[in-house]
Amino acid sequence: MNTETTERVKKLLASPQKIVVVGHKNPDGDAIGSCLGLSFFLNRLGHKADIIMPNDFPDFLKWLPGCDDIIIHDKDTDKSIETINNASLIFTLDFNALNRTGNMEQFLEDCDAKFVMIDHHQEPDDYATVTYSDVSMSSTCEMVYHFIDAMDELGALCLEVSTQLYTGIMTDTGSFRFPSTTAKTHRVIAHLIEVGANNSQIHQNIYDVNSPDRMKLLGVALNNLNILHDYNTAYITLSQKELDNHNFKKGDTEGFVNYALSIKGVKFAVIFIENKQDNIIKMSLRSKGDFSVNTLAREHYNGGGHTNAAGGRSTLSLSKTISEFISILPKYKNDLTDAS
C-alpha cells in the first residue's frame, strides 16, 4: 500500500466511524477471513465495524472467531439494509465490482457512505474513494495484513485476527502451493503463527471435516472427469440431480476442480456445476503457467478472477454449456499447447 493511499485511509479513520465490511456473493475462505480480520482490527481501533455477506458461507468456515456476528443479507435483508444506510464508511473486500454482491448491489450503490476497496483481482471498477488493489498478492487476507502494517498497527494483531488472516491466505493459495505464494507471503504467515495462529489446527478445521456425502460426491465428480488431450484440458460435470443425491451443501465442491488440474499434461481445468435454483451453470476455471483463465472467463462466461483461477457462469443447459465450451477450445489451442 503506497504512502498516498495510506494517508487517505488514515484521514477517513481519523475519528470513530460506523463501518460496514462487505464480502462477495458465495464467500470463500479469503472473503470470510479478510472481512473478519479487518473488522476485528477496526473495532480494536475504536470504530464500530459490522460484516455483511450477500449470502451464506460453507460450514467448514463457521468455526472462525466472529462468524456468529456476520449479517447474511439474504437471510436478514432488513437488518442488512439498515446497517448499510447507517454506515459512514464501507470496506469492500475480495471483489472489485459491486455486481459481485448479488442482491446487495443496488443498496450499496444507493447509500451515502464512502467506499474503500481492498482486493487482488484484475481490472477493478472505479467505485471507491480509496482503492488498494494489487493483483500480485496471494490473497485479500495478505493485503489486510499489509494494510494493518501500513497503518502502523501490527501491534494490534491478536490470536483471533492472526487465525482469520492465516485461514484466508491458506485457502486462497491452495495451502501455499499456487504461484501467487511469495517469500513475502511466507514471512506474513510466519508472523501470524508467532502471534498465535495454530497452523496445524486451522488446517484440520478446514480440510479434515469432510462428510461421507461429500466424499461420495467427489467420487461422482471424478467419474464424470473428461480429458481433451488435444487441448491439454480436463473438465468435470455435476448435475443438480447428482448434487441432490448426495445432500449437497454449500462448499461441498470446493477444490474439486484441482483434481482435474493435477492430471499429468493438463494445463486447463474446469468444473461445471448445475444450479437449478438460479438457472445457471456455475463454473470454476483453473490453469497452470501463463494461460489466463481470467481472460477466457471474461470473454465467454461473464466472469473473471486471476490468471490461474477464475469463475464464470452460463445460462445454457449443462449439455449445451459443455458443447459450447468444447467448441471454443480451438481458438485457444496454440495458447494451451504452448503454455509454460
C-alpha distance (Angstrom), angle and dihedral (degrees) to the residues before:
residue distance angle dihedral
M1 . . .
N2 3.79 . .
T3 3.79 125.6 .
E4 3.80 95.4 -104.5
T5 3.81 93.1 52.5
T6 3.79 90.9 45.7
E7 3.81 93.1 52.1
R8 3.80 92.3 48.3
V9 3.80 91.5 52.2
K10 3.80 92.1 45.7
K11 3.80 89.0 53.9
L12 3.82 90.9 51.4
L13 3.81 89.9 50.5
A14 3.81 96.4 42.1
S15 3.81 91.4 108.4
P16 3.82 130.8 29.6
Q17 3.80 111.5 -73.5
K18 3.79 138.0 -167.9
I19 3.79 99.7 -123.8
V20 3.78 134.1 -172.6
V21 3.80 119.2 -161.1
V22 3.80 112.6 -157.5
G23 3.80 131.5 -166.3
H24 3.80 130.0 -169.5
K25 3.79 130.0 -88.9
N26 3.81 113.8 -80.3
P27 3.81 90.9 20.5
D28 3.79 119.2 -146.4
G29 3.78 132.1 -161.7
D30 3.79 93.9 -77.2
A31 3.80 93.5 50.2
I32 3.81 93.7 46.9
G33 3.81 94.9 41.2
S34 3.81 95.2 47.0
C35 3.80 94.4 46.0
L36 3.79 92.2 47.9
G37 3.80 93.4 45.0
L38 3.80 93.8 48.5
S39 3.81 94.1 45.1
F40 3.82 92.5 49.9
F41 3.81 89.2 49.4
L42 3.82 93.8 48.2
N43 3.79 92.0 47.9
R44 3.81 89.9 51.8
L45 3.82 87.2 55.5
G46 3.80 90.5 57.1
H47 3.80 100.8 -97.8
K48 3.81 126.0 124.2
A49 3.79 105.3 -119.3
D50 3.81 123.9 179.7
I51 3.80 126.4 -177.2
I52 3.80 123.7 -136.6
M53 3.79 124.4 -173.0
P54 3.81 120.2 -169.9
N55 3.80 91.8 -132.0
D56 3.78 141.5 -7.5
F57 3.79 125.3 -61.9
P58 3.83 135.0 -143.2
D59 3.79 121.1 -69.3
F60 3.81 91.9 -125.2
L61 3.82 88.2 71.0
K62 3.80 97.8 47.0
W63 3.80 95.0 89.4
L64 3.82 90.5 69.4
P65 3.82 115.8 113.7
G66 3.80 110.9 -94.5
C67 3.81 98.1 17.7
D68 3.80 93.1 120.8
D69 3.82 90.1 63.0
I70 3.82 96.3 54.3
I71 3.80 112.9 115.3
I72 3.81 112.2 -134.4
H73 3.81 107.8 -150.0
D74 3.81 95.8 -154.9
K75 3.82 91.2 51.5
D76 3.83 100.2 38.9
T77 3.80 105.1 23.4
D78 3.80 97.1 159.4
K79 3.81 93.1 53.3
S80 3.79 90.2 45.3
I81 3.81 93.5 52.2
E82 3.80 92.3 45.5
T83 3.81 91.5 50.0
I84 3.81 92.0 49.1
N85 3.81 92.8 48.4
N86 3.81 91.9 50.1
A87 3.80 93.9 50.3
S88 3.79 122.9 106.0
L89 3.81 92.8 -170.1
I90 3.81 132.3 28.2
F91 3.80 124.2 -164.5
T92 3.81 114.5 -159.0
L93 3.81 112.5 -159.7
D94 3.80 133.7 -167.0
F95 3.81 95.5 3.5
N96 3.80 134.7 68.7
A97 3.81 105.8 -161.5
L98 3.80 123.5 61.1
N99 3.80 92.3 -135.6
R100 3.81 86.1 72.9
T101 3.81 87.4 75.0
G102 3.79 94.4 67.1
N103 3.80 112.9 -156.3
M104 3.81 91.3 8.4
E105 3.81 93.6 65.8
Q106 3.80 98.2 90.9
F107 3.81 94.1 46.0
L108 3.80 90.8 51.7
E109 3.79 92.1 48.0
D110 3.81 91.8 50.1
C111 3.81 98.4 47.5
D112 3.81 124.5 98.8
A113 3.80 97.9 -134.0
K114 3.79 124.2 115.4
F115 3.80 116.2 -115.3
V116 3.80 132.6 -133.2
M117 3.81 117.1 -169.6
I118 3.81 122.6 -155.5
D119 3.79 110.6 179.5
H120 3.80 145.8 133.0
H121 3.83 102.0 -153.8
Q122 3.78 124.3 111.9
E123 3.83 126.6 -97.3
P124 3.82 103.0 16.1
D125 3.79 120.8 -155.2
D126 3.79 119.5 -119.3
Y127 3.81 103.2 -116.4
A128 3.81 102.8 109.8
T129 3.79 130.6 90.3
V130 3.80 87.1 -144.3
T131 3.82 123.1 24.3
Y132 3.79 122.6 -165.7
S133 3.79 102.4 -176.8
D134 3.80 125.0 162.8
V135 3.80 119.5 162.6
S136 3.80 90.9 -172.8
M137 3.79 91.7 67.9
S138 3.79 120.0 102.5
S139 3.78 93.7 -134.9
T140 3.77 145.3 -15.7
C141 3.80 87.7 -104.6
E142 3.79 89.7 62.0
M143 3.82 87.8 49.8
V144 3.82 91.0 52.2
Y145 3.81 88.2 53.9
H146 3.82 90.2 52.9
F147 3.82 89.3 44.4
I148 3.81 89.7 56.2
D149 3.80 89.2 46.5
A150 3.80 91.8 50.8
M151 3.79 88.9 52.3
D152 3.84 87.6 55.9
E153 3.79 89.7 -120.1
L154 3.81 106.2 116.5
G155 3.77 85.5 123.5
A156 3.81 86.8 69.6
L157 3.80 91.4 66.2
C158 3.78 111.9 115.4
L159 3.80 139.0 174.9
E160 3.81 92.6 -84.8
V161 3.81 96.5 48.9
S162 3.80 93.4 43.4
T163 3.81 89.2 52.0
Q164 3.80 93.3 48.3
L165 3.81 94.5 47.9
Y166 3.81 94.1 43.2
T167 3.80 89.7 53.6
G168 3.80 93.6 53.1
I169 3.80 94.1 46.4
M170 3.80 92.2 47.1
T171 3.81 94.9 49.6
D172 3.82 96.3 42.4
T173 3.79 93.2 50.0
G174 3.80 95.5 46.9
S175 3.80 89.6 -112.0
F176 3.82 90.6 -42.0
R177 3.81 97.0 -54.4
F178 3.83 101.3 109.6
P179 3.83 120.1 97.9
S180 3.81 90.6 -111.9
T181 3.83 88.4 70.5
T182 3.81 105.8 101.6
A183 3.77 137.3 177.1
K184 3.81 86.2 -99.1
T185 3.82 89.2 55.4
H186 3.80 90.5 54.6
R187 3.81 91.3 48.7
V188 3.81 89.1 53.2
I189 3.81 90.2 48.5
A190 3.80 91.0 49.3
H191 3.80 90.8 53.8
L192 3.81 92.4 47.5
I193 3.81 89.5 53.3
E194 3.80 89.8 48.6
V195 3.81 89.3 52.8
G196 3.79 91.1 52.2
A197 3.81 113.3 -80.4
N198 3.80 107.7 145.4
N199 3.80 100.1 -143.5
S200 3.80 96.7 -171.2
Q201 3.81 94.1 48.3
I202 3.81 92.5 45.9
H203 3.80 90.3 52.8
Q204 3.80 91.1 50.3
N205 3.80 92.1 47.8
I206 3.82 91.2 53.5
Y207 3.80 105.2 34.6
D208 3.79 107.2 23.4
V209 3.80 99.3 59.3
N210 3.82 100.5 82.1
S211 3.78 118.2 149.6
P212 3.82 120.2 -138.2
D213 3.82 88.1 -113.7
R214 3.80 91.6 56.6
M215 3.78 92.9 49.6
K216 3.81 91.1 49.6
L217 3.82 89.3 48.3
L218 3.80 88.1 53.9
G219 3.80 87.5 54.8
V220 3.81 90.1 53.8
A221 3.81 90.5 48.1
L222 3.80 92.2 51.8
N223 3.80 90.5 46.8
N224 3.82 87.1 55.2
L225 3.80 92.3 51.7
N226 3.80 115.7 128.6
I227 3.80 125.8 -170.3
L228 3.81 122.7 -155.0
H229 3.79 100.4 -163.9
D230 3.82 94.8 -175.6
Y231 3.80 89.2 63.1
N232 3.82 100.9 33.6
T233 3.79 84.9 -120.5
A234 3.80 135.8 134.4
Y235 3.77 130.4 -174.7
I236 3.79 138.7 -172.6
T237 3.79 128.2 -155.6
L238 3.79 130.5 -157.8
S239 3.79 120.8 -176.6
Q240 3.78 125.2 -152.1
K241 3.81 88.8 -111.3
E242 3.80 91.1 55.2
L243 3.80 90.5 49.3
D244 3.80 92.3 48.3
N245 3.80 92.2 48.1
H246 3.81 88.6 59.4
N247 3.81 98.7 43.8
F248 3.80 91.9 -111.2
K249 3.79 117.1 -147.1
K250 3.79 128.3 -172.4
G251 3.79 109.2 -80.4
D252 3.81 96.2 23.1
T253 3.82 93.0 116.4
E254 3.81 94.2 46.1
G255 3.80 109.1 134.2
F256 3.82 96.6 6.0
V257 3.81 91.8 118.5
N258 3.80 90.3 59.5
Y259 3.81 90.3 67.5
A260 3.80 88.6 62.7
L261 3.79 91.2 47.5
S262 3.82 91.0 50.8
I263 3.81 92.4 66.7
K264 3.79 114.3 110.7
G265 3.79 111.1 -99.0
V266 3.83 95.2 13.2
K267 3.80 114.0 126.0
F268 3.80 99.5 166.5
A269 3.81 128.1 42.6
V270 3.80 134.1 175.8
I271 3.77 135.8 -177.9
F272 3.80 118.4 -155.1
I273 3.80 114.4 -157.1
E274 3.79 121.1 -173.2
N275 3.81 116.0 -135.1
K276 3.80 110.6 -172.6
Q277 3.81 93.4 179.0
D278 3.82 93.0 61.2
N279 3.81 92.6 29.0
I280 3.79 92.6 -127.9
I281 3.77 141.0 111.1
K282 3.79 107.9 -123.6
M283 3.78 115.1 -146.6
S284 3.79 133.7 -162.4
L285 3.80 114.8 -168.0
R286 3.80 126.9 -164.9
S287 3.80 133.2 177.1
K288 3.77 144.2 176.2
G289 3.78 127.6 -130.0
D290 3.78 120.9 -4.2
F291 3.81 99.4 -26.7
S292 3.82 103.8 120.6
V293 3.77 115.3 -139.8
N294 3.79 87.0 176.2
T295 3.81 89.5 66.5
L296 3.80 93.5 45.5
A297 3.81 93.2 47.3
R298 3.80 92.3 49.7
E299 3.79 93.6 47.4
H300 3.81 98.2 46.4
Y301 3.80 113.5 11.7
N302 3.80 110.3 39.4
G303 3.78 90.1 -112.4
G304 3.77 144.1 94.8
G305 3.77 143.6 167.4
H306 3.79 128.0 147.4
T307 3.79 135.3 -13.4
N308 3.81 92.6 -97.8
A309 3.81 101.7 24.9
A310 3.79 128.5 41.8
G311 3.77 143.4 144.6
G312 3.77 133.9 -136.8
R313 3.78 144.4 160.7
S314 3.76 141.1 -139.7
T315 3.80 129.4 -154.2
L316 3.80 92.4 -156.3
S317 3.79 123.2 95.1
L318 3.79 118.1 -84.5
S319 3.81 93.2 -103.3
K320 3.81 93.3 46.3
T321 3.80 91.2 46.6
I322 3.81 89.9 54.8
S323 3.80 91.8 47.1
E324 3.80 91.5 49.8
F325 3.81 91.2 47.0
I326 3.79 92.4 52.9
S327 3.81 90.2 46.6
I328 3.82 93.7 58.1
L329 3.80 96.2 47.8
P330 3.83 94.7 85.3
K331 3.81 87.2 64.6
Y332 3.81 88.1 61.9
K333 3.81 99.5 36.5
N334 3.78 95.4 109.9
D335 3.79 92.0 47.4
L336 3.79 91.7 48.3
T337 3.77 96.0 47.6
D338 3.83 93.3 42.4
A339 3.82 97.0 42.1
S340 3.77 111.7 123.6
